Every structure is written in structure tokens, then in C-alpha cells.
Amino acid sequence: QVQLVESGGGLVQPGGSLRLSCASSGDIFRLSSMGWYRQTPGKQRDLVASITSGGAPNYADSAKGRFTISRDNAKKTVYLQMNSLKPEDTAVYYCNMISPVYRNYWGQGTQVTVSS
């Protein structure tokens, strides 16, 4: 059974930075695609960034140029570096894993609040 545990959320001022981490249990991390999604109350969960097992990143338009996704297979951890944060980035951020057999796993979420 895979468990994903996010950390690194918090309160930051506009223009600031945060680094989210998502640590995975189990043995399939290096074979899996990983992603970060975010959700605000009453809205659907949207993709922010993803990274393939081979390390190829993909970004939502809102994240391009500001956010960077990366992974460390030895640590079974995926990161989301968020710079130049805006109030509209405020959301609960969720880590996602798509296993080699296309099973989805989710973390519990971490709150990011961008406010002065």
C-alpha cells in the first residue's frame, strides 16, 4: 500500500516562496508519474504540475515560470518549488501518484495561504 505525505505548506506573503515536499512509501515511486494538484472550496481539483518517471515536467499555465517540480527517486520524494506566489495560489495542495498500472494515489493535502 502506498502512502503519500505532504509537507511544507503554510502562510506566505505575496511574492514569497514555499517548497512543498511529498514523501512516498512503498517501492513503486521511481516507476510512477507524480503530480501536484490544488483545490479551493467549491471548485474542482486542478493540476499544477506533473513529472514523469523519466523526469519530464509538465506545468499548468498558471505555474509556468514560477513553479518547479522535481523528484528524488532515492528519497522517494517529489518537490514543488513555488516562487513569486500570488494570493490566487491560495489552496490546498495535493500530491498525486499514478502507478505503472495506472492506479491513483493521493496525499492528505497541505494548505498554502498567500496573504499579506
VMD Tcl script that draws the C-alpha trace (Angstrom):
set ca {
  {0.00 0.00 0.00}
  {1.31 3.40 -0.98}
  {1.08 6.39 1.32}
  {1.88 9.94 0.29}
  {2.68 12.53 2.94}
  {2.88 16.20 2.01}
  {4.67 18.88 3.96}
  {5.88 22.44 3.52}
  {2.63 24.36 3.30}
  {1.95 27.48 5.30}
  {1.32 31.19 5.23}
  {3.46 33.35 2.96}
  {3.29 36.92 1.76}
  {2.67 37.74 -1.89}
  {5.90 37.45 -3.83}
  {7.28 34.92 -1.40}
  {8.31 31.30 -1.89}
  {7.44 27.91 -0.49}
  {8.74 24.43 -1.16}
  {6.31 21.57 -0.88}
  {7.50 18.02 -0.37}
  {5.70 14.73 -0.82}
  {7.27 11.58 0.56}
  {6.12 8.20 -0.66}
  {6.14 4.81 0.98}
  {6.38 1.59 -0.97}
  {8.62 0.54 -3.83}
  {6.98 1.93 -6.94}
  {7.91 5.60 -6.66}
  {10.66 5.53 -9.28}
  {8.32 3.87 -11.78}
  {5.44 6.27 -11.20}
  {4.41 9.64 -12.51}
  {3.96 12.22 -9.80}
  {1.94 15.38 -9.70}
  {0.78 18.30 -7.63}
  {-2.84 19.43 -7.72}
  {-4.62 22.19 -5.87}
  {-8.17 22.80 -4.79}
  {-10.14 25.70 -3.33}
  {-13.53 25.38 -1.66}
  {-16.33 24.62 -4.09}
  {-14.01 24.09 -7.02}
  {-12.53 21.07 -8.72}
  {-9.05 19.83 -8.07}
  {-6.74 21.14 -10.77}
  {-3.34 20.00 -11.95}
  {-0.49 22.36 -11.09}
  {2.49 20.34 -12.28}
  {3.47 16.78 -13.02}
  {6.64 14.85 -13.67}
  {7.05 11.53 -15.41}
  {9.06 8.62 -14.10}
  {11.77 9.73 -16.50}
  {11.83 13.25 -15.08}
  {9.96 15.17 -17.78}
  {7.94 18.00 -16.22}
  {4.63 19.47 -17.26}
  {3.06 22.66 -15.92}
  {-0.30 24.32 -15.89}
  {-0.21 27.74 -17.49}
  {-0.67 29.35 -14.08}
  {2.50 27.67 -12.82}
  {4.82 28.19 -15.77}
  {7.80 30.36 -14.97}
  {7.06 30.42 -11.24}
  {6.85 26.81 -10.06}
  {9.33 23.97 -10.49}
  {8.56 20.31 -9.94}
  {11.37 17.86 -9.26}
  {11.84 14.39 -7.88}
  {14.44 12.47 -5.92}
  {13.97 8.77 -6.54}
  {16.49 7.80 -3.87}
  {14.42 9.66 -1.27}
  {11.09 8.70 -2.88}
  {10.12 12.34 -2.70}
  {8.65 14.84 -5.14}
  {9.00 18.57 -4.64}
  {7.20 21.68 -5.78}
  {9.22 24.87 -5.54}
  {6.83 27.81 -5.69}
  {8.20 31.29 -6.27}
  {6.54 34.67 -6.82}
  {3.45 33.45 -5.04}
  {0.17 35.25 -5.59}
  {-3.00 35.37 -3.47}
  {-4.72 33.30 -6.16}
  {-2.28 30.46 -5.43}
  {-4.02 30.00 -2.09}
  {-5.38 26.46 -1.98}
  {-4.96 23.02 -0.52}
  {-2.18 21.32 -2.47}
  {-2.37 17.57 -3.02}
  {0.32 15.15 -4.09}
  {-0.68 12.52 -6.64}
  {0.92 9.32 -7.83}
  {-0.03 7.39 -10.94}
  {1.41 3.92 -10.61}
  {2.76 1.84 -13.51}
  {-0.66 0.11 -13.65}
  {-2.43 3.48 -13.66}
  {-3.71 3.38 -10.11}
  {-4.11 6.77 -8.47}
  {-2.90 7.60 -5.00}
  {-3.44 10.89 -3.13}
  {-1.89 12.56 -0.17}
  {-3.89 14.24 2.56}
  {-3.16 17.74 1.31}
  {-1.29 20.73 2.68}
  {-2.68 24.24 2.97}
  {-0.93 27.10 1.20}
  {-2.11 30.59 2.04}
  {-0.72 33.63 0.25}
  {-1.71 36.78 2.08}
  {-0.27 39.97 3.45}
}
mol new
graphics top color blue
foreach p $ca { graphics top sphere $p radius 0.5 }
foreach p [lrange $ca 0 end-1] q [lrange $ca 1 end] { graphics top cylinder $p $q radius 0.2 }
display resetview
